[in-house]
Amino acid sequence: MKVLSREGKRAVGFREFASMFSVSADTVKRLARTGALRTIRVGARRLITIAEIERVERDGLEPVKEAK
């Protein structure tokens, strides 16, 4: 079993993720909407799992292309 990091959390919200990576919450929403950032739904909320955070830390993210 994998040991949980991030103070025992299994997932974080968009604002916390944004703070961790020094980007805006709007950027996180855009990344999630385009599929560059994988999220899960818990009730009405969308969250980013610790595994996804670790993937982003390891592999980075592809730049989001703006719609024209």
All heavy atoms as a GROMACS GRO file, in nm:
protein
  534
    1MET      N    1   0.084  -0.118   0.000
    1MET     CA    2   0.000   0.000   0.000
    1MET      C    3   0.089   0.125   0.000
    1MET      O    4   0.186   0.133   0.072
    1MET     CB    5  -0.090  -0.001   0.123
    1MET     CG    6  -0.187   0.113   0.126
    1MET     SD    7  -0.316   0.085   0.248
    1MET     CE    8  -0.261   0.196   0.374
    2LYS      N    9   0.052   0.220  -0.079
    2LYS     CA   10   0.128   0.344  -0.091
    2LYS      C   11   0.102   0.434   0.030
    2LYS      O   12  -0.011   0.451   0.074
    2LYS     CB   13   0.088   0.417  -0.219
    2LYS     CG   14   0.173   0.536  -0.247
    2LYS     CD   15   0.137   0.593  -0.381
    2LYS     CE   16   0.226   0.710  -0.409
    2LYS     NZ   17   0.202   0.767  -0.538
    3VAL      N   18   0.207   0.491   0.082
    3VAL     CA   19   0.192   0.584   0.194
    3VAL      C   20   0.142   0.717   0.141
    3VAL      O   21   0.195   0.770   0.044
    3VAL     CB   22   0.329   0.603   0.265
    3VAL    CG1   23   0.316   0.706   0.377
    3VAL    CG2   24   0.380   0.471   0.319
    4LEU      N   25   0.039   0.770   0.204
    4LEU     CA   26  -0.017   0.898   0.160
    4LEU      C   27   0.071   1.012   0.205
    4LEU      O   28   0.122   1.014   0.316
    4LEU     CB   29  -0.158   0.917   0.217
    4LEU     CG   30  -0.263   0.820   0.170
    4LEU    CD1   31  -0.393   0.847   0.241
    4LEU    CD2   32  -0.281   0.830   0.020
    5SER      N   33   0.090   1.106   0.117
    5SER     CA   34   0.165   1.226   0.150
    5SER      C   35   0.067   1.342   0.163
    5SER      O   36  -0.053   1.322   0.170
    5SER     CB   37   0.269   1.254   0.042
    5SER     OG   38   0.206   1.266  -0.082
    6ARG      N   39   0.116   1.462   0.164
    6ARG     CA   40   0.032   1.582   0.169
    6ARG      C   41  -0.058   1.580   0.292
    6ARG      O   42  -0.179   1.596   0.283
    6ARG     CB   43  -0.053   1.597   0.043
    6ARG     CG   44   0.020   1.578  -0.087
    6ARG     CD   45   0.102   1.697  -0.121
    6ARG     NE   46   0.164   1.669  -0.251
    6ARG     CZ   47   0.274   1.723  -0.292
    6ARG    NH1   48   0.336   1.809  -0.219
    6ARG    NH2   49   0.324   1.693  -0.409
    7GLU      N   50   0.002   1.551   0.407
    7GLU     CA   51  -0.070   1.555   0.534
    7GLU      C   52  -0.186   1.456   0.537
    7GLU      O   53  -0.291   1.484   0.593
    7GLU     CB   54  -0.120   1.697   0.562
    7GLU     CG   55  -0.008   1.799   0.566
    7GLU     CD   56  -0.058   1.942   0.563
    7GLU    OE1   57  -0.179   1.964   0.578
    7GLU    OE2   58   0.026   2.030   0.546
    8GLY      N   59  -0.170   1.340   0.476
    8GLY     CA   60  -0.273   1.237   0.479
    8GLY      C   61  -0.388   1.259   0.384
    8GLY      O   62  -0.481   1.180   0.381
    9LYS      N   63  -0.384   1.363   0.304
    9LYS     CA   64  -0.493   1.390   0.210
    9LYS      C   65  -0.484   1.293   0.092
    9LYS      O   66  -0.377   1.252   0.052
    9LYS     CB   67  -0.484   1.532   0.156
    9LYS     CG   68  -0.513   1.638   0.259
    9LYS     CD   69  -0.507   1.775   0.195
    9LYS     CE   70  -0.537   1.881   0.297
    9LYS     NZ   71  -0.541   2.013   0.235
   10ARG      N   72  -0.598   1.262   0.036
   10ARG     CA   73  -0.604   1.178  -0.084
   10ARG      C   74  -0.627   1.262  -0.208
   10ARG      O   75  -0.602   1.218  -0.319
   10ARG     CB   76  -0.715   1.074  -0.070
   10ARG     CG   77  -0.689   0.977   0.040
   10ARG     CD   78  -0.807   0.888   0.061
   10ARG     NE   79  -0.789   0.810   0.181
   10ARG     CZ   80  -0.776   0.680   0.183
   10ARG    NH1   81  -0.783   0.612   0.071
   10ARG    NH2   82  -0.758   0.617   0.296
   11ALA      N   83  -0.677   1.384  -0.189
   11ALA     CA   84  -0.705   1.474  -0.302
   11ALA      C   85  -0.712   1.617  -0.250
   11ALA      O   86  -0.732   1.640  -0.131
   11ALA     CB   87  -0.837   1.436  -0.369
   12VAL      N   88  -0.694   1.712  -0.342
   12VAL     CA   89  -0.702   1.854  -0.306
   12VAL      C   90  -0.794   1.925  -0.405
   12VAL      O   91  -0.815   1.879  -0.517
   12VAL     CB   92  -0.563   1.922  -0.306
   12VAL    CG1   93  -0.470   1.856  -0.206
   12VAL    CG2   94  -0.500   1.923  -0.444
   13GLY      N   95  -0.844   2.040  -0.363
   13GLY     CA   96  -0.928   2.123  -0.448
   13GLY      C   97  -0.846   2.205  -0.546
   13GLY      O   98  -0.722   2.210  -0.538
   14PHE      N   99  -0.916   2.270  -0.637
   14PHE     CA  100  -0.849   2.349  -0.740
   14PHE      C  101  -0.765   2.463  -0.680
   14PHE      O  102  -0.655   2.488  -0.724
   14PHE     CB  103  -0.952   2.407  -0.836
   14PHE     CG  104  -1.005   2.308  -0.936
   14PHE    CD1  105  -0.993   2.171  -0.919
   14PHE    CD2  106  -1.069   2.353  -1.049
   14PHE    CE1  107  -1.043   2.081  -1.012
   14PHE    CE2  108  -1.119   2.265  -1.144
   14PHE     CZ  109  -1.105   2.129  -1.124
   15ARG      N  110  -0.818   2.530  -0.577
   15ARG     CA  111  -0.743   2.641  -0.518
   15ARG      C  112  -0.614   2.594  -0.452
   15ARG      O  113  -0.511   2.660  -0.464
   15ARG     CB  114  -0.829   2.717  -0.419
   15ARG     CG  115  -0.917   2.820  -0.486
   15ARG     CD  116  -0.986   2.906  -0.385
   15ARG     NE  117  -1.124   2.856  -0.381
   15ARG     CZ  118  -1.209   2.878  -0.285
   15ARG    NH1  119  -1.174   2.947  -0.181
   15ARG    NH2  120  -1.330   2.830  -0.291
   16GLU      N  121  -0.621   2.482  -0.381
   16GLU     CA  122  -0.500   2.430  -0.316
   16GLU      C  123  -0.397   2.386  -0.420
   16GLU      O  124  -0.279   2.414  -0.406
   16GLU     CB  125  -0.534   2.315  -0.222
   16GLU     CG  126  -0.415   2.270  -0.142
   16GLU     CD  127  -0.449   2.172  -0.032
   16GLU    OE1  128  -0.569   2.147  -0.006
   16GLU    OE2  129  -0.354   2.120   0.028
   17PHE      N  130  -0.443   2.320  -0.526
   17PHE     CA  131  -0.352   2.280  -0.634
   17PHE      C  132  -0.288   2.404  -0.696
   17PHE      O  133  -0.168   2.407  -0.720
   17PHE     CB  134  -0.428   2.200  -0.740
   17PHE     CG  135  -0.341   2.151  -0.852
   17PHE    CD1  136  -0.278   2.028  -0.844
   17PHE    CD2  137  -0.320   2.229  -0.965
   17PHE    CE1  138  -0.197   1.982  -0.948
   17PHE    CE2  139  -0.240   2.185  -1.069
   17PHE     CZ  140  -0.179   2.060  -1.059
   18ALA      N  141  -0.369   2.506  -0.720
   18ALA     CA  142  -0.319   2.630  -0.779
   18ALA      C  143  -0.210   2.690  -0.691
   18ALA      O  144  -0.105   2.734  -0.741
   18ALA     CB  145  -0.434   2.730  -0.798
   19SER      N  146  -0.232   2.691  -0.562
   19SER     CA  147  -0.134   2.745  -0.469
   19SER      C  148  -0.004   2.663  -0.471
   19SER      O  149   0.105   2.719  -0.468
   19SER     CB  150  -0.194   2.745  -0.328
   19SER     OG  151  -0.099   2.788  -0.234
   20MET      N  152  -0.017   2.532  -0.478
   20MET     CA  153   0.100   2.444  -0.480
   20MET      C  154   0.190   2.470  -0.600
   20MET      O  155   0.312   2.460  -0.592
   20MET     CB  156   0.056   2.296  -0.481
   20MET     CG  157  -0.015   2.252  -0.356
   20MET     SD  158  -0.098   2.094  -0.380
   20MET     CE  159   0.039   1.985  -0.364
   21PHE      N  160   0.128   2.502  -0.715
   21PHE     CA  161   0.203   2.517  -0.839
   21PHE      C  162   0.215   2.663  -0.885
   21PHE      O  163   0.257   2.690  -0.997
   21PHE     CB  164   0.140   2.430  -0.949
   21PHE     CG  165   0.165   2.284  -0.926
   21PHE    CD1  166   0.076   2.206  -0.853
   21PHE    CD2  167   0.281   2.224  -0.974
   21PHE    CE1  168   0.100   2.073  -0.830
   21PHE    CE2  169   0.306   2.090  -0.951
   21PHE     CZ  170   0.215   2.014  -0.878
   22SER      N  171   0.174   2.755  -0.799
   22SER     CA  172   0.185   2.899  -0.827
   22SER      C  173   0.117   2.938  -0.959
   22SER      O  174   0.175   3.008  -1.043
   22SER     CB  175   0.331   2.943  -0.828
   22SER     OG  176   0.390   2.918  -0.704
   23VAL      N  177  -0.005   2.888  -0.976
   23VAL     CA  178  -0.087   2.926  -1.091
   23VAL      C  179  -0.223   2.970  -1.037
   23VAL      O  180  -0.254   2.951  -0.920
   23VAL     CB  181  -0.104   2.810  -1.192
   23VAL    CG1  182   0.030   2.770  -1.252
   23VAL    CG2  183  -0.172   2.690  -1.129
   24SER      N  184  -0.304   3.027  -1.123
   24SER     CA  185  -0.437   3.071  -1.079
   24SER      C  186  -0.536   2.954  -1.080
   24SER      O  187  -0.516   2.854  -1.150
   24SER     CB  188  -0.489   3.182  -1.171
   24SER     OG  189  -0.523   3.128  -1.297
   25ALA      N  190  -0.642   2.968  -1.003
   25ALA     CA  191  -0.748   2.867  -1.002
   25ALA      C  192  -0.811   2.856  -1.141
   25ALA      O  193  -0.851   2.747  -1.184
   25ALA     CB  194  -0.853   2.901  -0.897
   26ASP      N  195  -0.819   2.968  -1.214
   26ASP     CA  196  -0.872   2.964  -1.351
   26ASP      C  197  -0.785   2.878  -1.441
   26ASP      O  198  -0.837   2.804  -1.526
   26ASP     CB  199  -0.884   3.104  -1.409
   26ASP     CG  200  -1.001   3.183  -1.350
   26ASP    OD1  201  -1.094   3.120  -1.298
   26ASP    OD2  202  -0.997   3.306  -1.358
   27THR      N  203  -0.654   2.884  -1.422
   27THR     CA  204  -0.563   2.799  -1.501
   27THR      C  205  -0.589   2.653  -1.469
   27THR      O  206  -0.593   2.569  -1.559
   27THR     CB  207  -0.417   2.836  -1.473
   27THR    OG1  208  -0.395   2.970  -1.517
   27THR    CG2  209  -0.320   2.742  -1.543
   28VAL      N  210  -0.608   2.621  -1.343
   28VAL     CA  211  -0.636   2.482  -1.303
   28VAL      C  212  -0.766   2.436  -1.367
   28VAL      O  213  -0.774   2.325  -1.420
   28VAL     CB  214  -0.640   2.468  -1.149
   28VAL    CG1  215  -0.676   2.326  -1.109
   28VAL    CG2  216  -0.506   2.508  -1.088
   29LYS      N  217  -0.868   2.520  -1.365
   29LYS     CA  218  -0.996   2.484  -1.427
   29LYS      C  219  -0.978   2.458  -1.576
   29LYS      O  220  -1.034   2.363  -1.631
   29LYS     CB  221  -1.098   2.595  -1.406
   29LYS     CG  222  -1.144   2.608  -1.263
   29LYS     CD  223  -1.236   2.728  -1.248
   29LYS     CE  224  -1.264   2.754  -1.102
   29LYS     NZ  225  -1.339   2.878  -1.080
   30ARG      N  226  -0.900   2.542  -1.642
   30ARG     CA  227  -0.874   2.526  -1.785
   30ARG      C  228  -0.799   2.396  -1.812
   30ARG      O  229  -0.831   2.323  -1.906
   30ARG     CB  230  -0.798   2.648  -1.837
   30ARG     CG  231  -0.793   2.661  -1.984
   30ARG     CD  232  -0.742   2.795  -2.034
   30ARG     NE  233  -0.633   2.856  -1.959
   30ARG     CZ  234  -0.646   2.958  -1.873
   30ARG    NH1  235  -0.764   3.012  -1.849
   30ARG    NH2  236  -0.542   3.006  -1.810
   31LEU      N  237  -0.699   2.365  -1.730
   31LEU     CA  238  -0.623   2.241  -1.746
   31LEU      C  239  -0.715   2.120  -1.730
   31LEU      O  240  -0.706   2.022  -1.806
   31LEU     CB  241  -0.509   2.234  -1.644
   31LEU     CG  242  -0.394   2.330  -1.667
   31LEU    CD1  243  -0.306   2.337  -1.542
   31LEU    CD2  244  -0.312   2.288  -1.788
   32ALA      N  245  -0.805   2.126  -1.633
   32ALA     CA  246  -0.898   2.016  -1.610
   32ALA      C  247  -0.997   2.003  -1.726
   32ALA      O  248  -1.024   1.892  -1.774
   32ALA     CB  249  -0.973   2.037  -1.478
   33ARG      N  250  -1.047   2.116  -1.773
   33ARG     CA  251  -1.145   2.116  -1.881
   33ARG      C  252  -1.088   2.059  -2.010
   33ARG      O  253  -1.156   1.989  -2.085
   33ARG     CB  254  -1.198   2.258  -1.904
   33ARG     CG  255  -1.314   2.266  -2.000
   33ARG     CD  256  -1.371   2.406  -2.011
   33ARG     NE  257  -1.272   2.504  -2.051
   33ARG     CZ  258  -1.231   2.606  -1.975
   33ARG    NH1  259  -1.281   2.624  -1.854
   33ARG    NH2  260  -1.139   2.690  -2.017
   34THR      N  261  -0.959   2.086  -2.037
   34THR     CA  262  -0.897   2.038  -2.160
   34THR      C  263  -0.842   1.896  -2.147
   34THR      O  264  -0.795   1.840  -2.246
   34THR     CB  265  -0.781   2.130  -2.202
   34THR    OG1  266  -0.681   2.130  -2.100
   34THR    CG2  267  -0.829   2.272  -2.229
   35GLY      N  268  -0.845   1.841  -2.026
   35GLY     CA  269  -0.796   1.705  -2.006
   35GLY      C  270  -0.648   1.695  -1.973
   35GLY      O  271  -0.595   1.586  -1.954
   36ALA      N  272  -0.579   1.809  -1.964
   36ALA     CA  273  -0.437   1.807  -1.930
   36ALA      C  274  -0.416   1.771  -1.784
   36ALA      O  275  -0.310   1.723  -1.745
   36ALA     CB  276  -0.374   1.942  -1.960
   37LEU      N  277  -0.518   1.792  -1.702
   37LEU     CA  278  -0.514   1.761  -1.559
   37LEU      C  279  -0.633   1.672  -1.529
   37LEU      O  280  -0.748   1.711  -1.552
   37LEU     CB  281  -0.521   1.892  -1.478
   37LEU     CG  282  -0.513   1.879  -1.328
   37LEU    CD1  283  -0.376   1.824  -1.286
   37LEU    CD2  284  -0.535   2.015  -1.263
   38ARG      N  285  -0.605   1.554  -1.478
   38ARG     CA  286  -0.713   1.459  -1.446
   38ARG      C  287  -0.773   1.491  -1.310
   38ARG      O  288  -0.700   1.517  -1.214
   38ARG     CB  289  -0.660   1.317  -1.448
   38ARG     CG  290  -0.626   1.272  -1.589
   38ARG     CD  291  -0.562   1.137  -1.586
   38ARG     NE  292  -0.420   1.159  -1.557
   38ARG     CZ  293  -0.322   1.091  -1.613
   38ARG    NH1  294  -0.347   0.994  -1.695
   38ARG    NH2  295  -0.198   1.118  -1.583
   39THR      N  296  -0.904   1.488  -1.303
   39THR     CA  297  -0.975   1.518  -1.178
   39THR      C  298  -1.072   1.405  -1.147
   39THR      O  299  -1.104   1.322  -1.233
   39THR     CB  300  -1.053   1.650  -1.188
   39THR    OG1  301  -1.153   1.638  -1.289
   39THR    CG2  302  -0.961   1.767  -1.219
   40ILE      N  303  -1.118   1.406  -1.022
   40ILE     CA  304  -1.226   1.314  -0.982
   40ILE      C  305  -1.340   1.399  -0.929
   40ILE      O  306  -1.321   1.514  -0.890
   40ILE     CB  307  -1.179   1.214  -0.873
   40ILE    CG1  308  -1.130   1.288  -0.747
   40ILE    CG2  309  -1.071   1.122  -0.928
   40ILE    CD1  310  -1.104   1.198  -0.629
   41ARG      N  311  -1.459   1.342  -0.930
   41ARG     CA  312  -1.575   1.412  -0.877
   41ARG      C  313  -1.612   1.347  -0.744
   41ARG      O  314  -1.625   1.227  -0.734
   41ARG     CB  315  -1.693   1.404  -0.972
   41ARG     CG  316  -1.812   1.485  -0.925
   41ARG     CD  317  -1.926   1.488  -1.023
   41ARG     NE  318  -1.894   1.560  -1.146
   41ARG     CZ  319  -1.897   1.692  -1.160
   41ARG    NH1  320  -1.926   1.767  -1.058
   41ARG    NH2  321  -1.870   1.747  -1.275
   42VAL      N  322  -1.625   1.431  -0.642
   42VAL     CA  323  -1.671   1.388  -0.511
   42VAL      C  324  -1.791   1.477  -0.478
   42VAL      O  325  -1.774   1.596  -0.450
   42VAL     CB  326  -1.561   1.402  -0.403
   42VAL    CG1  327  -1.615   1.363  -0.266
   42VAL    CG2  328  -1.439   1.319  -0.440
   43GLY      N  329  -1.908   1.420  -0.490
   43GLY     CA  330  -2.029   1.500  -0.476
   43GLY      C  331  -2.033   1.602  -0.589
   43GLY      O  332  -2.018   1.567  -0.706
   44ALA      N  333  -2.045   1.728  -0.553
   44ALA     CA  334  -2.050   1.834  -0.654
   44ALA      C  335  -1.911   1.892  -0.683
   44ALA      O  336  -1.897   1.975  -0.772
   44ALA     CB  337  -2.143   1.945  -0.607
   45ARG      N  338  -1.810   1.848  -0.607
   45ARG     CA  339  -1.676   1.906  -0.622
   45ARG      C  340  -1.589   1.825  -0.717
   45ARG      O  341  -1.603   1.705  -0.728
   45ARG     CB  342  -1.604   1.907  -0.486
   45ARG     CG  343  -1.669   1.998  -0.386
   45ARG     CD  344  -1.589   2.004  -0.259
   45ARG     NE  345  -1.462   2.070  -0.285
   45ARG     CZ  346  -1.356   2.060  -0.206
   45ARG    NH1  347  -1.360   1.987  -0.098
   45ARG    NH2  348  -1.245   2.125  -0.236
   46ARG      N  349  -1.499   1.895  -0.784
   46ARG     CA  350  -1.395   1.831  -0.864
   46ARG      C  351  -1.266   1.845  -0.784
   46ARG      O  352  -1.232   1.953  -0.736
   46ARG     CB  353  -1.380   1.900  -0.999
   46ARG     CG  354  -1.490   1.865  -1.093
   46ARG     CD  355  -1.429   1.824  -1.226
   46ARG     NE  356  -1.521   1.753  -1.309
   46ARG     CZ  357  -1.525   1.620  -1.318
   46ARG    NH1  358  -1.445   1.546  -1.249
   46ARG    NH2  359  -1.608   1.562  -1.400
   47LEU      N  360  -1.193   1.734  -0.770
   47LEU     CA  361  -1.069   1.732  -0.693
   47LEU      C  362  -0.957   1.671  -0.775
   47LEU      O  363  -0.982   1.596  -0.870
   47LEU     CB  364  -1.088   1.650  -0.564
   47LEU     CG  365  -1.197   1.698  -0.468
   47LEU    CD1  366  -1.216   1.596  -0.357
   47LEU    CD2  367  -1.165   1.835  -0.413
   48ILE      N  368  -0.834   1.700  -0.735
   48ILE     CA  369  -0.715   1.644  -0.799
   48ILE      C  370  -0.653   1.548  -0.698
   48ILE      O  371  -0.624   1.587  -0.584
   48ILE     CB  372  -0.615   1.755  -0.839
   48ILE    CG1  373  -0.679   1.852  -0.938
   48ILE    CG2  374  -0.489   1.695  -0.899
   48ILE    CD1  375  -0.710   1.985  -0.880
   49THR      N  376  -0.634   1.424  -0.739
   49THR     CA  377  -0.579   1.323  -0.648
   49THR      C  378  -0.429   1.346  -0.624
   49THR      O  379  -0.361   1.409  -0.705
   49THR     CB  380  -0.597   1.181  -0.703
   49THR    OG1  381  -0.522   1.168  -0.824
   49THR    CG2  382  -0.744   1.148  -0.728
   50ILE      N  383  -0.381   1.291  -0.514
   50ILE     CA  384  -0.238   1.300  -0.483
   50ILE      C  385  -0.158   1.231  -0.593
   50ILE      O  386  -0.052   1.279  -0.633
   50ILE     CB  387  -0.208   1.239  -0.345
   50ILE    CG1  388  -0.281   1.317  -0.234
   50ILE    CG2  389  -0.058   1.234  -0.318
   50ILE    CD1  390  -0.253   1.466  -0.230
   51ALA      N  391  -0.209   1.120  -0.646
   51ALA     CA  392  -0.140   1.051  -0.756
   51ALA      C  393  -0.125   1.142  -0.877
   51ALA      O  394  -0.020   1.144  -0.944
   51ALA     CB  395  -0.215   0.923  -0.794
   52GLU      N  396  -0.227   1.221  -0.907
   52GLU     CA  397  -0.219   1.315  -1.020
   52GLU      C  398  -0.120   1.427  -0.990
   52GLU      O  399  -0.044   1.467  -1.078
   52GLU     CB  400  -0.358   1.372  -1.052
   52GLU     CG  401  -0.360   1.468  -1.168
   52GLU     CD  402  -0.327   1.408  -1.303
   52GLU    OE1  403  -0.294   1.288  -1.312
   52GLU    OE2  404  -0.332   1.483  -1.402
   53ILE      N  405  -0.118   1.475  -0.868
   53ILE     CA  406  -0.020   1.577  -0.829
   53ILE      C  407   0.121   1.522  -0.848
   53ILE      O  408   0.208   1.590  -0.904
   53ILE     CB  409  -0.043   1.622  -0.684
   53ILE    CG1  410  -0.175   1.697  -0.673
   53ILE    CG2  411   0.074   1.709  -0.635
   53ILE    CD1  412  -0.221   1.722  -0.531
   54GLU      N  413   0.143   1.399  -0.804
   54GLU     CA  414   0.276   1.338  -0.820
   54GLU      C  415   0.312   1.321  -0.967
   54GLU      O  416   0.426   1.341  -1.007
   54GLU     CB  417   0.280   1.204  -0.747
   54GLU     CG  418   0.275   1.222  -0.596
   54GLU     CD  419   0.255   1.093  -0.520
   54GLU    OE1  420   0.221   0.989  -0.581
   54GLU    OE2  421   0.273   1.096  -0.396
   55ARG      N  422   0.213   1.288  -1.052
   55ARG     CA  423   0.237   1.275  -1.195
   55ARG      C  424   0.279   1.409  -1.254
   55ARG      O  425   0.375   1.418  -1.332
   55ARG     CB  426   0.112   1.224  -1.269
   55ARG     CG  427   0.136   1.204  -1.419
   55ARG     CD  428   0.007   1.183  -1.494
   55ARG     NE  429  -0.075   1.302  -1.500
   55ARG     CZ  430  -0.057   1.404  -1.585
   55ARG    NH1  431   0.043   1.403  -1.670
   55ARG    NH2  432  -0.138   1.508  -1.584
   56VAL      N  433   0.210   1.515  -1.214
   56VAL     CA  434   0.242   1.649  -1.264
   56VAL      C  435   0.382   1.690  -1.218
   56VAL      O  436   0.460   1.746  -1.296
   56VAL     CB  437   0.135   1.752  -1.219
   56VAL    CG1  438   0.180   1.894  -1.248
   56VAL    CG2  439   0.002   1.721  -1.285
   57GLU      N  440   0.414   1.661  -1.092
   57GLU     CA  441   0.548   1.693  -1.042
   57GLU      C  442   0.656   1.618  -1.121
   57GLU      O  443   0.762   1.672  -1.150
   57GLU     CB  444   0.560   1.657  -0.894
   57GLU     CG  445   0.481   1.748  -0.804
   57GLU     CD  446   0.481   1.706  -0.659
   57GLU    OE1  447   0.502   1.586  -0.630
   57GLU    OE2  448   0.460   1.792  -0.574
   58ARG      N  449   0.628   1.494  -1.155
   58ARG     CA  450   0.725   1.409  -1.225
   58ARG      C  451   0.732   1.441  -1.374
   58ARG      O  452   0.841   1.457  -1.430
   58ARG     CB  453   0.686   1.262  -1.205
   58ARG     CG  454   0.781   1.161  -1.264
   58ARG     CD  455   0.733   1.017  -1.247
   58ARG     NE  456   0.606   0.995  -1.317
   58ARG     CZ  457   0.490   0.969  -1.257
   58ARG    NH1  458   0.481   0.962  -1.126
   58ARG    NH2  459   0.380   0.950  -1.329
   59ASP      N  460   0.616   1.453  -1.439
   59ASP     CA  461   0.611   1.463  -1.585
   59ASP      C  462   0.581   1.603  -1.637
   59ASP      O  463   0.599   1.630  -1.756
   59ASP     CB  464   0.505   1.368  -1.641
   59ASP     CG  465   0.530   1.223  -1.604
   59ASP    OD1  466   0.646   1.188  -1.575
   59ASP    OD2  467   0.432   1.146  -1.600
   60GLY      N  468   0.529   1.690  -1.553
   60GLY     CA  469   0.488   1.822  -1.597
   60GLY      C  470   0.355   1.817  -1.670
   60GLY      O  471   0.289   1.714  -1.676
   61LEU      N  472   0.316   1.928  -1.725
   61LEU     CA  473   0.190   1.941  -1.798
   61LEU      C  474   0.217   1.996  -1.937
   61LEU      O  475   0.308   2.076  -1.957
   61LEU     CB  476   0.096   2.039  -1.727
   61LEU     CG  477   0.034   1.991  -1.598
   61LEU    CD1  478  -0.032   2.108  -1.527
   61LEU    CD2  479  -0.069   1.883  -1.625
   62GLU      N  480   0.136   1.953  -2.030
   62GLU     CA  481   0.142   2.011  -2.164
   62GLU      C  482   0.076   2.148  -2.159
   62GLU      O  483  -0.023   2.167  -2.088
   62GLU     CB  484   0.066   1.922  -2.264
   62GLU     CG  485   0.133   1.789  -2.288
   62GLU     CD  486   0.270   1.803  -2.354
   62GLU    OE1  487   0.281   1.885  -2.447
   62GLU    OE2  488   0.362   1.734  -2.311
   63PRO      N  489   0.129   2.244  -2.229
   63PRO     CA  490   0.066   2.377  -2.231
   63PRO      C  491  -0.076   2.368  -2.285
   63PRO      O  492  -0.105   2.288  -2.375
   63PRO     CB  493   0.153   2.458  -2.324
   63PRO     CG  494   0.277   2.380  -2.345
   63PRO     CD  495   0.247   2.238  -2.312
   64VAL      N  496  -0.163   2.447  -2.227
   64VAL     CA  497  -0.303   2.451  -2.272
   64VAL      C  498  -0.313   2.545  -2.390
   64VAL      O  499  -0.266   2.658  -2.386
   64VAL     CB  500  -0.395   2.499  -2.158
   64VAL    CG1  501  -0.538   2.512  -2.207
   64VAL    CG2  502  -0.386   2.405  -2.041
   65LYS      N  503  -0.373   2.497  -2.498
   65LYS     CA  504  -0.394   2.581  -2.616
   65LYS      C  505  -0.530   2.649  -2.602
   65LYS      O  506  -0.629   2.584  -2.577
   65LYS     CB  507  -0.388   2.498  -2.743
   65LYS     CG  508  -0.252   2.440  -2.764
   65LYS     CD  509  -0.242   2.366  -2.894
   65LYS     CE  510  -0.102   2.311  -2.908
   65LYS     NZ  511  -0.082   2.237  -3.027
   66GLU      N  512  -0.529   2.778  -2.614
   66GLU     CA  513  -0.651   2.858  -2.602
   66GLU      C  514  -0.738   2.838  -2.726
   66GLU      O  515  -0.686   2.829  -2.837
   66GLU     CB  516  -0.619   3.005  -2.587
   66GLU     CG  517  -0.550   3.039  -2.456
   66GLU     CD  518  -0.638   3.016  -2.337
   66GLU    OE1  519  -0.760   3.041  -2.346
   66GLU    OE2  520  -0.587   2.972  -2.233
   67ALA      N  521  -0.868   2.834  -2.704
   67ALA     CA  522  -0.962   2.827  -2.816
   67ALA      C  523  -0.962   2.960  -2.889
   67ALA      O  524  -0.951   3.065  -2.828
   67ALA     CB  525  -1.101   2.793  -2.765
   68LYS      N  526  -0.979   2.953  -3.021
   68LYS     CA  527  -0.981   3.077  -3.100
   68LYS      C  528  -1.120   3.126  -3.119
   68LYS      O  529  -1.217   3.067  -3.111
   68LYS     CB  530  -0.917   3.052  -3.235
   68LYS     CG  531  -0.769   3.027  -3.220
   68LYS     CD  532  -0.705   3.015  -3.356
   68LYS     CE  533  -0.555   2.994  -3.335
   68LYS     NZ  534  -0.481   2.998  -3.456
   0.00000   0.00000   0.00000
